[in-house]
Amino acid sequence: MHMLLGKGFKQSSSTAGLAKCVGLSTIALLGYGLFNYCLGQVWAVIKSSAGSIITHEVEYEHVQAAQWQMMVIMWLVGGVPGLLCYVSHWVVYGRFELIWSKSASRGTVATTTRIFALSGGLILAASSTLVKQAFNFASPADKGPVAAIVSSTVVTVSLYGHFVFRELLDREHTVLIIMAVAGMIISTVGTYVVPSAASDGHSSESHSPLGFLFAILAVFGISALTLLMRYNSIGNVATRSGYAALLLSQSCVALSIGVVLIAKDQTTLYVTGLALVTTVVGGLSQSIGIFAMNEALAYPMTSLVKVICSANPAIVLLLNLAIDGFIPGTTQLIGMSVILLAVLLSALISPKGLEVSTKEAILRHDPYGVGDSLLADSKISPI
């Protein structure tokens, strides 16, 4: 009887954990989708040197300053929720800590883990810059496929999670990941370019191959960021602490770029009006996406989180259709349908035989000793 009760409780707990993980991943999906759309939208208007979103004409020679102003504003606005996490922790516990653990009973956070947690913002800033460049060189009609390539991090993250975190993929979820990747490939094939009506002859020129190249480079940065979030959770870093530290370091990057702009006497704000509003919305949506994914990665379902988040190009395509009037091509519609089907089935099918990522499991299967340096000095019990 006790064994049956224990088994029932374990299954109920596992189901509840899966539901929370799926819910948080869905919020992250919406946040990242809106961020990618806003990033591509604002940059497309800045690149064209004129448009309905910006209230006055942006001179071509100031476009570079305008794009960095956009990134600085996004990063600083997105950093505000992280600052609130630090303030709330200080109010509750009466002390300021850059990194704090999940609970005192579970041990301290390793020094290396602290350093990596604080450096996560550098990876985030670099990844955002690469994504920005991807949208820079791609046409507005290619925003969906570019976002699809960026979301292909599900492959690298799933493989790493399988072999290092020991979050073993069963046959069903392996097939679903392959489906998601196939959908991304289909949505990228046969894309088209819609010339900008607001073109001034040079600033709206698109170079789709370069856009796709930068999107591929962004995959590596986003993969590293996702894995770092998971390592933070395994390394006893509180989820809100990891989130706040990541945004703090990204804000430091933004302030550094702001100082450079001021030193170059580029103090005139070119991102104004609705462009400024769109930039602010983009910064907040990215911050929400990071928060939700960071919380979701507290569960040993890294691959599931990334599969769900990989559907964010569908959000971009829907916004393209609803707001900009870009009608997706046949291949895009087929690809997005395959991705959404894979995501839906991943959320409905509970992972089987999943091993919890303990410190001991990571150290036992980590071939390069990364986990050893990240988790040293920390006392980890199962999550």
HELIX and SHEET records of a PDB file:
HELIX    1   1 HIS A    2  SER A   48  1                                  47    
HELIX    2   2 TYR A   60  HIS A   62  5                                   3    
HELIX    3   3 VAL A   63  TYR A   93  1                                  31    
HELIX    4   4 ALA A  104  ARG A  106  5                                   3    
HELIX    5   5 THR A  111  PHE A  137  1                                  27    
HELIX    6   6 PRO A  140  ASP A  142  5                                   3    
HELIX    7   7 LYS A  143  VAL A  150  1                                   8    
HELIX    8   8 THR A  153  PHE A  163  1                                  11    
HELIX    9   9 ARG A  171  THR A  188  1                                  18    
HELIX   10  10 SER A  208  ILE A  234  1                                  27    
HELIX   11  11 THR A  239  ALA A  263  1                                  25    
HELIX   12  12 GLY A  273  ALA A  296  1                                  24    
HELIX   13  13 THR A  302  CYS A  309  1                                   8    
HELIX   14  14 ASN A  312  LEU A  319  1                                   8    
HELIX   15  15 ASN A  320  ASP A  324  3                                   5    
HELIX   16  16 THR A  330  LEU A  348  1                                  19    
HELIX   17  17 LYS A  359  HIS A  365  1                                   7    
HELIX   18  18 VAL A  370  LEU A  375  1                                   6    
END                                                                             
